[in-house]
């Protein structure tokens, strides 16, 4: 960052427009990932809805914001970012285009397992990026009261047939189709949900997004991509129907409860060093949801974001509703 930019850091809030402040909020968030943005992307993630990409470009080129950010081609990013961030983004986009074929194949495979009703891509790939060491992250939607049977079958398949490799088969988020609303509401969760991509069952994906319409409070300009198409119609195959038939209702109800309690005990024993609250955040274990994140990304990202906001004396809100909600509040 230049000396001029350093001088304006503390006085930015007093000398900038509300639009420039909101633009900086977005750039500060994506700076955590060293990810440059085009004006239309800034517009999508903006916490207010009273502008358009052209106005965003003009605001970026005007002081005091112009002193804090750089532009390369069509991308804007903070002046403190890695100078090669745009080239890195292009490399990740090229790799992502190749990796989508693998993701599509794996999603189709997952979709054939008993009680799977939908498969969405999350994480880095859902944003059109891929790292050489990165995983393909999936959100699996199961039928109600069968989440833990479904999860256990998929984990067993991964351990036995994929030698426990998660690179192309990362199953860290399951949710039941009768409880699609995500309860932890904050900017991190909103962006992750907004960037999900459906690979199996577009209709269920649309239902999922409707259940999480609260993300509009954080991203009022966001809209479901009109070009999204269902890669695979989710019609249960004969094999899937047969496998599900092997689990009579009363037996399956009991088995699902037993498996949930078993996983609860496993995670409590395996991650005893984590506090109860942190373990519940990373390893949610309830009838309608299962998450297994080895790193507490939620806390980590929001804390890093808040530190960046503090550096510019920006509050965590704008004219729009609160942008960052403390993730430590109880969520059920």
C-alpha positions as CSV (number, residue, x, y, z in Angstrom):
1,X,0.0,0.0,0.0
2,X,1.3,3.4,-0.9
3,X,2.0,6.1,1.7
4,X,-1.0,8.1,0.4
5,X,-3.2,5.0,0.9
6,X,-1.8,4.6,4.5
7,X,-2.8,8.2,5.3
8,X,-6.3,7.7,4.0
9,X,-6.8,4.4,5.9
10,X,-8.0,6.1,9.1
11,X,-9.9,8.9,7.5
12,X,-11.6,6.8,4.9
13,X,-15.1,6.7,6.5
14,X,-15.2,10.5,6.9
15,X,-14.2,11.3,3.3
16,X,-15.8,8.5,1.3
17,X,-19.3,8.0,0.0
18,X,-21.6,5.2,1.3
19,X,-21.2,3.4,-1.9
20,X,-17.4,3.5,-1.7
21,X,-17.6,2.2,1.9
22,X,-19.8,-0.8,0.7
23,X,-17.4,-1.5,-2.1
24,X,-14.5,-1.5,0.3
25,X,-16.4,-3.9,2.6
26,X,-16.7,-6.4,-0.4
27,X,-13.1,-6.0,-1.4
28,X,-11.9,-6.5,2.2
29,X,-13.9,-9.7,2.4
30,X,-12.5,-11.2,-0.8
31,X,-9.0,-9.9,0.1
32,X,-9.0,-12.7,2.7
33,X,-8.8,-15.1,-0.2
34,X,-6.6,-13.0,-2.4
35,X,-9.4,-12.9,-4.9
36,X,-9.8,-9.9,-7.3
37,X,-13.3,-8.9,-8.5
38,X,-14.9,-7.5,-11.5
39,X,-17.4,-4.7,-11.1
40,X,-20.4,-6.9,-11.7
41,X,-19.1,-9.3,-9.0
42,X,-18.7,-6.5,-6.6
43,X,-22.3,-5.5,-7.4
44,X,-23.5,-9.1,-6.7
45,X,-21.9,-9.1,-3.2
46,X,-22.6,-5.5,-2.3
47,X,-24.6,-5.1,1.0
48,X,-26.8,-2.4,-0.6
49,X,-28.8,-2.4,-3.8
50,X,-28.9,1.2,-4.9
51,X,-26.3,1.1,-7.7
52,X,-25.1,-0.8,-10.8
53,X,-21.7,-2.1,-12.1
54,X,-21.0,1.1,-14.0
55,X,-21.4,3.3,-10.9
56,X,-19.2,0.9,-9.0
57,X,-16.5,1.3,-11.6
58,X,-16.7,5.1,-11.3
59,X,-16.7,4.9,-7.5
60,X,-13.6,2.7,-7.6
61,X,-11.7,5.2,-9.8
62,X,-12.6,8.2,-7.5
63,X,-10.8,9.2,-4.3
64,X,-10.5,8.3,-1.6
65,X,-11.2,4.7,-2.6
66,X,-8.9,4.9,-5.7
67,X,-5.9,5.4,-3.3
68,X,-6.6,2.1,-1.6
69,X,-7.2,-0.2,-4.5
70,X,-5.6,-1.3,-7.7
71,X,-7.0,-2.3,-11.1
72,X,-5.6,-4.7,-13.6
73,X,-7.7,-5.3,-16.7
74,X,-11.3,-5.7,-15.5
75,X,-10.4,-6.6,-11.9
76,X,-10.3,-4.5,-8.8
77,X,-8.4,-5.5,-5.6
78,X,-6.8,-3.9,-2.6
79,X,-3.4,-2.3,-3.0
80,X,-2.1,-4.7,-0.3
81,X,-3.1,-7.8,-2.3
82,X,-0.6,-10.1,-4.0
83,X,0.4,-8.4,-7.2
84,X,-0.1,-11.7,-9.1
85,X,-3.7,-12.2,-7.8
86,X,-5.3,-11.7,-11.2
87,X,-2.9,-14.3,-12.9
88,X,-3.6,-16.7,-10.0
89,X,-7.3,-16.3,-10.5
90,X,-7.0,-17.1,-14.2
91,X,-4.9,-20.2,-13.5
92,X,-7.5,-21.4,-11.0
93,X,-10.3,-20.7,-13.4
94,X,-8.6,-22.9,-16.1
95,X,-8.1,-25.7,-13.6
96,X,-11.7,-25.4,-12.5
97,X,-13.0,-25.9,-16.0
98,X,-11.2,-29.2,-16.2
99,X,-12.3,-30.2,-12.7
100,X,-16.0,-29.7,-13.4
101,X,-16.0,-32.9,-15.4
102,X,-14.8,-34.8,-12.4
103,X,-17.3,-33.1,-10.2
104,X,-20.1,-33.9,-12.5
105,X,-19.2,-37.6,-12.6
106,X,-18.9,-37.8,-8.9
107,X,-22.2,-36.0,-8.3
108,X,-23.9,-38.4,-10.6
109,X,-22.4,-41.3,-8.7
110,X,-23.4,-39.8,-5.3
111,X,-26.9,-39.2,-6.7
112,X,-27.4,-43.0,-7.1
113,X,-26.9,-43.8,-3.4
114,X,-29.9,-44.6,-1.3
115,X,-31.8,-41.6,0.1
116,X,-29.8,-39.0,-1.9
117,X,-32.1,-36.4,-3.3
118,X,-29.8,-33.6,-4.5
119,X,-26.1,-32.8,-4.9
120,X,-24.6,-29.3,-5.0
121,X,-21.0,-28.2,-5.4
122,X,-19.8,-25.8,-2.7
123,X,-16.4,-24.3,-1.7
124,X,-13.8,-23.0,-4.2
125,X,-15.1,-24.9,-7.2
126,X,-18.6,-23.4,-6.8
127,X,-17.0,-20.0,-7.4
128,X,-15.4,-21.1,-10.6
129,X,-11.9,-21.7,-9.1
130,X,-9.8,-24.8,-8.3
131,X,-6.4,-25.3,-6.6
132,X,-4.1,-28.2,-7.3
133,X,-4.4,-29.3,-3.7
134,X,-8.0,-28.4,-3.3
135,X,-10.9,-30.7,-2.8
136,X,-14.2,-31.0,-4.6
137,X,-16.7,-30.1,-1.9
138,X,-20.3,-31.4,-2.1
139,X,-23.5,-30.5,-0.3
140,X,-25.7,-33.6,-0.1
141,X,-29.5,-33.3,0.3
142,X,-31.1,-36.4,1.7
143,X,-34.6,-37.5,2.2
144,X,-36.0,-36.8,5.7
145,X,-35.1,-39.0,8.6
146,X,-32.5,-40.9,6.5
147,X,-29.6,-38.5,6.6
148,X,-27.4,-40.6,8.8
149,X,-28.0,-43.8,6.9
150,X,-27.1,-42.0,3.7
151,X,-24.1,-40.3,5.2
152,X,-22.7,-43.6,6.6
153,X,-23.1,-45.4,3.3
154,X,-21.3,-42.7,1.4
155,X,-18.5,-42.5,4.0
156,X,-18.1,-46.3,3.9
157,X,-17.8,-46.1,0.1
158,X,-15.2,-43.4,0.3
159,X,-13.1,-45.4,2.9
160,X,-13.3,-48.7,1.1
161,X,-13.3,-47.9,-2.6
162,X,-11.5,-44.5,-2.6
163,X,-9.0,-45.4,0.1
164,X,-10.5,-42.6,2.2
165,X,-9.4,-39.9,-0.3
166,X,-11.5,-36.8,-0.2
167,X,-9.9,-34.9,-3.0
168,X,-12.7,-35.5,-5.4
169,X,-15.2,-36.8,-2.9
170,X,-15.4,-34.3,0.0
171,X,-18.6,-34.9,1.9
172,X,-18.6,-32.4,4.7
173,X,-22.2,-31.1,4.5
174,X,-25.5,-33.0,4.6
175,X,-28.9,-31.6,5.0
176,X,-32.4,-33.2,5.0
177,X,-34.9,-32.1,2.3
178,X,-37.5,-31.4,5.0
179,X,-35.3,-28.9,6.8
180,X,-33.4,-26.9,4.2
181,X,-33.0,-23.6,6.0
182,X,-29.5,-22.9,7.2
183,X,-29.6,-21.5,10.7
184,X,-26.3,-19.6,11.1
185,X,-26.9,-16.3,9.4
186,X,-23.8,-14.3,8.5
187,X,-22.1,-12.9,5.5
188,X,-19.8,-16.0,5.2
189,X,-22.8,-18.4,5.1
190,X,-24.7,-16.1,2.8
191,X,-21.9,-16.0,0.2
192,X,-21.3,-19.8,0.5
193,X,-25.0,-20.4,-0.2
194,X,-25.3,-17.9,-3.0
195,X,-22.4,-19.5,-4.8
196,X,-23.7,-23.1,-4.6
197,X,-24.0,-24.8,-8.0
198,X,-26.5,-27.7,-8.5
199,X,-25.3,-30.8,-10.2
200,X,-28.2,-33.1,-9.3
201,X,-31.8,-32.0,-9.0
202,X,-32.2,-28.4,-10.0
203,X,-35.8,-28.3,-8.7
204,X,-34.6,-29.2,-5.2
205,X,-31.8,-26.6,-5.5
206,X,-34.4,-24.0,-6.2
207,X,-36.4,-25.1,-3.2
208,X,-33.2,-24.9,-1.1
209,X,-32.5,-21.4,-2.2
210,X,-36.1,-20.4,-1.5
211,X,-35.7,-21.8,2.0
212,X,-32.6,-19.6,2.5
213,X,-34.1,-16.4,1.0
214,X,-32.6,-14.7,4.1
215,X,-29.4,-14.3,2.2
216,X,-31.0,-11.4,0.4
217,X,-30.6,-9.4,3.7
218,X,-26.8,-9.7,3.1
219,X,-26.7,-9.8,-0.7
220,X,-29.7,-7.8,-2.0
221,X,-28.3,-7.8,-5.5
222,X,-27.8,-11.5,-5.7
223,X,-30.0,-13.5,-8.1
224,X,-30.0,-17.2,-9.0
225,X,-28.0,-17.7,-12.2
226,X,-30.5,-17.9,-15.1
227,X,-28.1,-20.1,-17.0
228,X,-28.1,-22.8,-14.4
229,X,-29.2,-26.1,-15.8
230,X,-29.8,-29.5,-14.1
231,X,-26.9,-31.7,-15.1
232,X,-28.8,-34.8,-14.2
233,X,-32.5,-35.2,-13.7
234,X,-33.1,-36.6,-10.2
235,X,-35.3,-39.5,-10.9
236,X,-34.7,-42.5,-8.6
237,X,-33.3,-45.4,-10.6
238,X,-34.5,-48.9,-10.2
239,X,-31.4,-49.8,-8.3
240,X,-31.8,-46.9,-5.9
241,X,-35.5,-47.8,-5.3
242,X,-34.5,-51.3,-4.6
243,X,-31.8,-50.4,-2.2
244,X,-34.2,-48.0,-0.3
245,X,-36.8,-50.8,-0.3
246,X,-34.3,-52.9,1.8
247,X,-34.7,-50.4,4.6
248,X,-38.2,-50.9,6.0
249,X,-39.6,-47.7,7.5
250,X,-39.6,-48.7,11.2
251,X,-36.1,-50.3,11.0
252,X,-34.7,-47.4,9.0
253,X,-36.1,-44.9,11.5
254,X,-34.4,-46.7,14.4
255,X,-31.2,-47.2,12.5
256,X,-30.9,-43.5,11.5
257,X,-31.3,-42.6,15.2
258,X,-28.6,-45.1,16.2
259,X,-26.2,-43.9,13.6
260,X,-26.6,-40.3,14.6
261,X,-25.9,-41.1,18.2
262,X,-22.9,-43.2,17.2
263,X,-21.4,-40.3,15.2
264,X,-22.1,-37.9,18.1
265,X,-20.0,-40.2,20.4
266,X,-17.3,-40.6,17.8
267,X,-16.9,-36.9,17.2
268,X,-17.1,-36.0,20.9
269,X,-14.3,-38.6,21.7
270,X,-12.2,-37.7,18.6
271,X,-12.4,-34.0,19.1
272,X,-12.6,-33.8,22.9
273,X,-10.0,-31.0,22.8
274,X,-12.6,-28.7,21.2
275,X,-15.0,-26.8,23.3
276,X,-18.7,-27.9,23.0
277,X,-19.6,-24.8,21.1
278,X,-16.8,-25.0,18.6
279,X,-17.4,-28.7,18.1
280,X,-21.1,-28.1,17.5
281,X,-20.2,-25.5,14.9
282,X,-17.7,-27.7,13.0
283,X,-19.3,-31.1,13.5
284,X,-23.0,-30.4,13.6
285,X,-24.8,-33.7,14.4
286,X,-28.6,-33.4,14.4
287,X,-31.4,-35.2,12.6
288,X,-31.6,-32.7,9.8
289,X,-28.0,-31.7,9.4
290,X,-24.4,-33.0,9.5
291,X,-21.3,-31.0,9.0
292,X,-17.7,-32.1,9.3
293,X,-15.2,-29.3,8.9
294,X,-11.7,-29.9,10.1
295,X,-11.1,-26.2,10.4
296,X,-13.4,-23.7,12.0
297,X,-13.7,-21.6,8.8
298,X,-16.7,-19.7,10.0
299,X,-15.0,-18.2,13.0
300,X,-11.7,-17.8,11.2
301,X,-13.1,-15.9,8.2
302,X,-15.4,-13.7,10.2
303,X,-12.7,-12.7,12.6
304,X,-10.3,-11.9,9.8
305,X,-12.9,-9.9,8.1
306,X,-13.7,-7.9,11.2
307,X,-10.0,-7.1,11.7
308,X,-10.0,-5.7,8.2
309,X,-13.0,-3.6,8.8
310,X,-11.6,-2.3,12.0
311,X,-8.4,-1.2,10.1
312,X,-10.6,1.2,8.1
313,X,-12.8,2.1,11.0
314,X,-15.7,0.7,9.2
315,X,-18.6,-0.7,11.1
316,X,-19.9,-4.2,10.2
317,X,-23.1,-2.7,8.7
318,X,-24.1,-0.3,6.0
319,X,-27.4,1.2,4.9
320,X,-28.4,-2.4,4.4
321,X,-29.1,-4.9,7.3
322,X,-26.1,-6.0,9.4
323,X,-23.4,-7.4,7.2
324,X,-21.6,-9.5,9.8
325,X,-23.6,-11.3,12.4
326,X,-21.7,-12.7,15.3
327,X,-21.5,-16.4,14.7
328,X,-21.2,-17.2,18.4
329,X,-24.8,-16.6,19.1
330,X,-26.7,-19.8,19.9
331,X,-28.2,-21.4,16.8
332,X,-30.2,-24.2,18.3
